[in-house]
Amino acid sequence: MFYRETGDFKTSYSADTQTFPIKLDRYRFWAIAIFAGILVPLWIASVPRQSAEFFVNPILLPFLIFSLAAIGLNILTGYCGQVSLGTGGFMAVGAYACYKLTTAFPDLNLVLVIFASGAITAGVGVLFGLPSLRIKGFYLAVATLAAQFFLTWMFSKFGWFYNNSATGQITMPPREVFGIAITGPDAAPWATYFFCFFFVFVMGWAARNLVRGRVGRSWMAIRDMDIAAEIIGVNPLKTKLSAFAVSSFLVGIAGALYFGVWYGSAEPTEAFGITLSFQILFMIIIGGLGSMTGSFLGAGFMVLLPILLKKLMVDMGGMEVAVAKHIEIVVVGALIILFLILEPHGLARLWQLAKEKLRLWPFPY
């Protein structure tokens, strides 16, 4: 009774095609946005720094950053149907672009640096997306996998990318935005959280509306049947490359935040290896392909699952850390298989079914 379209009258096309047509969905979205964007930073600022870092560094920051990366990969794979295994490499492009821009232009605003890092990654993504015009499926996955290995090799091989550091690592210098430290040891947990939340909110909102428009419909037409899409007038060249560009832009921003705000330092083969690419791919598989909600659900699931398993097996069960880590990998693999068999559309579909039950209740159909 409380989740129905009844009473939601539309008097214009804009109202009928708005992002959240059901009133309760709009209220829920803005309630979550206010809670995450205002109440959570206020709570983080009110608790001791050690307690705040316990929640921000291992939970909140990776959830936000991986959600943004999952949205980017979901646009490419879930909406456009172009399989990619090079997400970690594209995140490395964003991270190294952020590092070079901050060191070369120390007075440049950090917000502009993050957006510029995404733009550079978009250009690299378009370059490596050119093979998608001739190949698809498994062969495209292998091509993007090659991009993953090539990019991480390049960043570790040529000293220009890490300013010829003796360690081969890149370290984010301290930066401020409006006089508030965002990176470096003096950055407050609430500031780093809110900085990442700002990018996730803006980019998530833009991506949500983008997939609902003409560009998004073109992506989905290519995903469903590229030959039929070309017959009805969809340009495969423009559509596929735009998907690679937008996806790489979001992934590049996530990589810049991953390095600059969360880690603070990185080494390409360890921080941006193939494991990271598969981890983000697992997020959209478990969360749901072709779903913005699924990107957040998958990221939250993959961030919280290791923490919960560690609490159960190591802290409460007394199990060795190495054994618990192997069990965690087995559990994640089993869950992926179960989702692919029982619910291919992931957690987003389960959430959609729950809402449909609410809309039909108490009637059986």
PLY file of the C-alpha trace (Angstrom):
ply
format ascii 1.0
element vertex 365
property float x
property float y
property float z
element edge 364
property int vertex1
property int vertex2
end_header
0.00 0.00 0.00
2.88 2.36 0.73
4.86 1.69 -2.47
2.48 2.39 -5.35
2.19 4.72 -8.30
-1.32 5.59 -7.15
-1.54 9.35 -6.68
1.59 10.10 -8.72
-0.04 12.05 -11.52
2.12 13.22 -14.42
1.22 16.43 -16.23
4.28 16.80 -18.49
6.74 14.70 -20.45
9.58 15.74 -18.14
7.66 14.46 -15.14
6.84 11.21 -16.90
10.46 10.57 -17.88
12.15 11.72 -14.68
14.85 9.60 -13.07
12.60 8.33 -10.28
8.97 8.29 -11.46
7.61 6.88 -8.18
7.40 9.46 -5.42
8.68 7.10 -2.72
11.77 6.37 -4.83
12.53 10.09 -5.00
12.09 10.49 -1.27
14.33 7.49 -0.61
17.04 8.77 -2.95
17.20 12.22 -1.37
17.04 10.73 2.11
20.04 8.54 1.33
21.87 11.48 -0.30
21.28 13.73 2.73
22.27 10.97 5.12
25.47 10.08 3.23
26.44 13.63 2.26
25.60 15.57 5.43
24.90 13.36 8.43
27.74 10.89 7.91
30.46 13.59 7.58
29.08 15.34 10.66
29.19 12.08 12.60
32.74 11.34 11.40
33.86 14.81 12.47
32.28 14.38 15.93
34.04 11.12 16.90
37.74 10.72 17.79
40.09 10.52 14.81
41.10 6.91 15.54
37.48 5.75 15.61
36.69 7.73 12.46
39.62 6.21 10.56
38.42 2.74 11.58
35.21 3.28 9.59
36.43 5.62 6.83
39.62 3.95 5.59
38.62 0.26 5.44
34.89 0.65 4.68
33.57 3.99 3.46
36.36 5.12 1.13
36.74 1.77 -0.69
32.96 1.52 -0.99
32.72 4.93 -2.68
35.74 4.46 -4.94
34.83 0.94 -6.01
31.24 2.01 -6.59
32.45 4.64 -9.05
34.75 2.14 -10.77
31.91 -0.39 -10.92
29.61 2.20 -12.53
32.26 2.83 -15.17
32.74 -0.86 -15.94
28.97 -1.43 -15.87
28.48 1.20 -18.56
30.94 -0.62 -20.80
30.03 -4.22 -20.03
26.51 -4.10 -18.63
24.99 -1.44 -20.88
27.10 -1.67 -24.04
28.02 -5.36 -23.87
31.78 -4.82 -24.38
33.65 -7.18 -22.06
36.67 -5.59 -20.38
39.37 -7.09 -18.16
41.55 -3.98 -18.08
39.84 -1.92 -15.39
42.87 -2.04 -13.11
45.09 -0.73 -15.88
42.73 2.16 -16.61
42.61 2.98 -12.90
46.41 3.08 -13.03
46.20 5.63 -15.86
43.99 7.84 -13.69
46.32 7.44 -10.71
49.51 8.26 -12.63
47.82 11.15 -14.43
46.80 12.53 -11.04
50.37 12.13 -9.76
51.98 13.82 -12.76
49.51 16.71 -12.74
49.89 17.39 -9.02
53.68 17.32 -9.22
53.94 19.30 -12.46
51.28 21.87 -11.52
51.33 22.19 -7.71
48.96 25.16 -7.73
46.27 23.43 -9.80
43.03 22.79 -7.90
42.69 19.17 -6.84
39.14 18.93 -8.20
40.40 19.95 -11.64
43.25 17.45 -11.30
40.80 14.61 -10.66
38.61 15.56 -13.63
41.67 16.00 -15.86
42.89 12.55 -14.80
39.55 11.13 -15.87
39.78 12.93 -19.22
43.27 11.52 -19.87
42.04 8.05 -19.01
39.10 8.51 -21.38
41.53 9.18 -24.23
43.53 6.06 -23.38
40.30 4.06 -23.13
39.22 5.16 -26.60
42.61 4.12 -27.96
42.36 0.63 -26.49
38.68 0.48 -27.44
39.45 0.60 -31.16
39.73 -3.22 -31.41
36.06 -3.45 -30.35
35.14 -2.27 -33.85
36.39 -5.57 -35.28
36.27 -8.08 -32.42
33.92 -8.81 -29.56
33.23 -11.28 -26.78
36.15 -13.43 -25.70
38.57 -11.81 -28.15
37.77 -8.33 -26.88
38.28 -9.54 -23.31
41.75 -10.78 -24.29
42.52 -7.43 -25.96
41.58 -5.48 -22.84
43.53 -7.96 -20.74
46.55 -7.16 -22.89
45.92 -3.46 -22.19
45.94 -4.27 -18.46
49.36 -5.90 -18.61
50.79 -3.32 -21.01
49.76 -0.33 -18.90
51.07 -1.72 -15.61
54.32 -2.72 -17.35
54.71 0.74 -18.89
54.19 2.56 -15.59
56.77 0.41 -13.84
59.29 0.42 -16.72
59.68 4.10 -17.61
60.95 6.37 -14.86
59.22 9.48 -16.22
55.88 8.25 -14.91
57.12 8.05 -11.31
59.60 10.96 -11.56
62.55 8.54 -11.45
61.92 7.69 -7.82
64.38 5.20 -6.35
61.56 3.03 -4.99
59.52 3.06 -8.19
56.46 4.18 -6.22
54.36 7.29 -6.58
53.35 9.30 -3.53
50.57 11.86 -3.46
51.76 15.25 -2.17
49.58 17.08 0.38
46.85 19.10 -1.28
44.05 21.32 0.00
40.66 22.32 -1.35
39.27 25.62 0.01
41.87 25.49 2.77
40.89 21.97 3.89
43.51 19.22 3.63
42.31 16.40 1.38
45.51 14.42 0.85
48.53 13.85 3.04
48.87 12.98 6.74
46.95 16.06 7.92
43.78 15.20 5.96
40.80 14.70 8.26
38.70 11.55 7.73
35.51 13.53 7.18
37.20 15.64 4.49
38.49 12.64 2.52
35.10 10.96 2.79
33.15 13.99 1.63
35.60 14.63 -1.23
35.06 11.11 -2.56
31.31 11.31 -1.95
31.13 14.48 -4.04
32.61 12.75 -7.09
30.52 9.62 -6.64
27.31 11.63 -6.31
27.98 13.89 -9.31
29.31 11.13 -11.58
26.64 8.66 -10.49
23.88 11.17 -11.19
25.35 12.00 -14.60
25.77 8.32 -15.51
22.23 7.51 -14.38
20.76 10.14 -16.68
23.16 9.33 -19.51
22.06 5.70 -19.76
18.41 6.79 -19.84
18.93 9.06 -22.86
19.70 8.59 -26.51
23.31 7.60 -25.86
22.30 4.96 -23.34
19.68 3.51 -25.68
22.33 3.27 -28.39
24.62 1.40 -26.00
21.89 -1.07 -25.13
21.00 -1.56 -28.80
24.62 -2.50 -29.54
24.61 -4.81 -26.52
21.43 -6.64 -27.56
22.30 -7.08 -31.26
24.90 -4.93 -32.93
23.90 -5.83 -36.51
20.25 -4.92 -35.93
21.34 -1.71 -34.19
23.43 -0.70 -37.19
20.50 -1.42 -39.53
18.21 0.94 -37.61
20.79 3.73 -37.74
23.03 3.30 -34.68
26.64 4.11 -35.52
28.79 1.29 -34.07
31.99 3.34 -34.22
30.60 6.29 -32.30
28.57 4.17 -29.88
31.31 1.74 -28.85
33.99 4.38 -28.56
31.69 6.64 -26.54
31.08 3.74 -24.14
34.83 3.21 -23.77
35.35 6.96 -23.26
32.66 7.40 -20.59
33.62 4.16 -18.86
37.32 5.04 -18.81
36.53 8.57 -17.61
34.72 7.24 -14.54
37.31 4.52 -13.94
40.10 7.11 -14.25
38.48 9.32 -11.62
38.14 6.26 -9.39
41.82 5.47 -9.93
42.84 9.03 -9.04
40.80 8.87 -5.83
42.09 5.36 -5.13
45.68 6.57 -5.25
45.47 10.18 -4.13
42.84 10.16 -1.40
42.69 6.58 -0.12
46.13 4.96 -0.48
48.37 8.02 -0.78
51.05 5.96 -2.51
51.01 3.13 -5.02
53.10 0.76 -7.09
51.54 -0.30 -10.41
51.93 -4.08 -10.34
50.69 -4.38 -6.76
48.02 -1.68 -6.48
46.65 -1.95 -10.04
47.25 -5.57 -10.95
44.92 -8.04 -12.61
43.40 -8.85 -9.21
41.87 -5.38 -9.06
40.35 -5.81 -12.52
38.72 -9.10 -11.56
37.54 -7.65 -8.25
35.63 -4.86 -9.98
34.27 -7.33 -12.54
32.98 -9.49 -9.69
31.26 -6.43 -8.24
29.11 -5.85 -11.30
28.40 -9.58 -11.70
27.17 -9.93 -8.12
25.54 -6.50 -8.04
23.88 -6.79 -11.43
24.92 -6.08 -15.01
23.24 -3.08 -16.58
22.14 -1.53 -13.29
23.33 1.58 -11.47
21.93 0.24 -8.21
23.76 -3.02 -8.82
27.09 -1.17 -9.00
26.61 0.16 -5.47
25.24 -3.13 -4.14
28.09 -5.12 -5.65
30.72 -2.72 -4.32
29.21 -2.78 -0.85
29.00 -6.56 -0.92
32.62 -7.03 -2.00
33.89 -4.50 0.55
31.92 -5.83 3.52
32.21 -9.57 2.81
35.97 -9.86 3.59
35.52 -7.84 6.77
32.64 -10.02 7.97
34.45 -13.24 7.09
37.56 -12.04 8.93
35.52 -11.21 12.00
33.87 -14.63 11.96
36.86 -16.81 11.09
39.85 -14.96 12.56
38.58 -12.84 15.44
35.83 -15.17 16.66
36.96 -18.55 15.33
40.69 -18.20 15.94
41.57 -19.28 12.40
44.87 -18.37 10.80
44.78 -15.33 8.54
46.22 -17.17 5.52
43.64 -19.96 5.78
40.82 -17.44 6.21
42.01 -15.59 3.09
41.86 -18.78 1.01
38.36 -19.54 2.33
37.31 -16.00 1.42
38.42 -16.56 -2.19
36.47 -19.83 -2.32
33.36 -18.16 -0.90
33.52 -15.31 -3.44
33.96 -17.77 -6.31
31.05 -19.89 -5.12
28.83 -16.82 -4.81
29.67 -15.74 -8.36
28.75 -19.20 -9.68
25.49 -19.18 -7.69
24.52 -15.74 -8.95
25.30 -16.65 -12.56
23.14 -19.78 -12.27
20.29 -18.68 -10.00
20.08 -14.92 -10.56
22.22 -13.62 -13.46
21.04 -10.06 -12.88
22.50 -10.04 -9.37
21.49 -8.24 -6.22
19.83 -5.45 -8.20
17.28 -7.92 -9.54
16.56 -9.23 -6.04
15.96 -5.65 -4.91
13.69 -5.07 -7.91
11.68 -8.22 -7.10
11.29 -7.06 -3.51
9.89 -3.73 -4.71
7.50 -5.51 -7.08
6.23 -7.61 -4.19
5.56 -4.42 -2.24
3.70 -2.92 -5.19
1.50 -6.03 -5.58
0.91 -6.76 -1.90
-1.55 -7.98 -0.64
-2.70 -9.23 -4.06
-1.15 -12.39 -5.57
-0.77 -10.87 -9.06
0 1
1 2
2 3
3 4
4 5
5 6
6 7
7 8
8 9
9 10
10 11
11 12
12 13
13 14
14 15
15 16
16 17
17 18
18 19
19 20
20 21
21 22
22 23
23 24
24 25
25 26
26 27
27 28
28 29
29 30
30 31
31 32
32 33
33 34
34 35
35 36
36 37
37 38
38 39
39 40
40 41
41 42
42 43
43 44
44 45
45 46
46 47
47 48
48 49
49 50
50 51
51 52
52 53
53 54
54 55
55 56
56 57
57 58
58 59
59 60
60 61
61 62
62 63
63 64
64 65
65 66
66 67
67 68
68 69
69 70
70 71
71 72
72 73
73 74
74 75
75 76
76 77
77 78
78 79
79 80
80 81
81 82
82 83
83 84
84 85
85 86
86 87
87 88
88 89
89 90
90 91
91 92
92 93
93 94
94 95
95 96
96 97
97 98
98 99
99 100
100 101
101 102
102 103
103 104
104 105
105 106
106 107
107 108
108 109
109 110
110 111
111 112
112 113
113 114
114 115
115 116
116 117
117 118
118 119
119 120
120 121
121 122
122 123
123 124
124 125
125 126
126 127
127 128
128 129
129 130
130 131
131 132
132 133
133 134
134 135
135 136
136 137
137 138
138 139
139 140
140 141
141 142
142 143
143 144
144 145
145 146
146 147
147 148
148 149
149 150
150 151
151 152
152 153
153 154
154 155
155 156
156 157
157 158
158 159
159 160
160 161
161 162
162 163
163 164
164 165
165 166
166 167
167 168
168 169
169 170
170 171
171 172
172 173
173 174
174 175
175 176
176 177
177 178
178 179
179 180
180 181
181 182
182 183
183 184
184 185
185 186
186 187
187 188
188 189
189 190
190 191
191 192
192 193
193 194
194 195
195 196
196 197
197 198
198 199
199 200
200 201
201 202
202 203
203 204
204 205
205 206
206 207
207 208
208 209
209 210
210 211
211 212
212 213
213 214
214 215
215 216
216 217
217 218
218 219
219 220
220 221
221 222
222 223
223 224
224 225
225 226
226 227
227 228
228 229
229 230
230 231
231 232
232 233
233 234
234 235
235 236
236 237
237 238
238 239
239 240
240 241
241 242
242 243
243 244
244 245
245 246
246 247
247 248
248 249
249 250
250 251
251 252
252 253
253 254
254 255
255 256
256 257
257 258
258 259
259 260
260 261
261 262
262 263
263 264
264 265
265 266
266 267
267 268
268 269
269 270
270 271
271 272
272 273
273 274
274 275
275 276
276 277
277 278
278 279
279 280
280 281
281 282
282 283
283 284
284 285
285 286
286 287
287 288
288 289
289 290
290 291
291 292
292 293
293 294
294 295
295 296
296 297
297 298
298 299
299 300
300 301
301 302
302 303
303 304
304 305
305 306
306 307
307 308
308 309
309 310
310 311
311 312
312 313
313 314
314 315
315 316
316 317
317 318
318 319
319 320
320 321
321 322
322 323
323 324
324 325
325 326
326 327
327 328
328 329
329 330
330 331
331 332
332 333
333 334
334 335
335 336
336 337
337 338
338 339
339 340
340 341
341 342
342 343
343 344
344 345
345 346
346 347
347 348
348 349
349 350
350 351
351 352
352 353
353 354
354 355
355 356
356 357
357 358
358 359
359 360
360 361
361 362
362 363
363 364
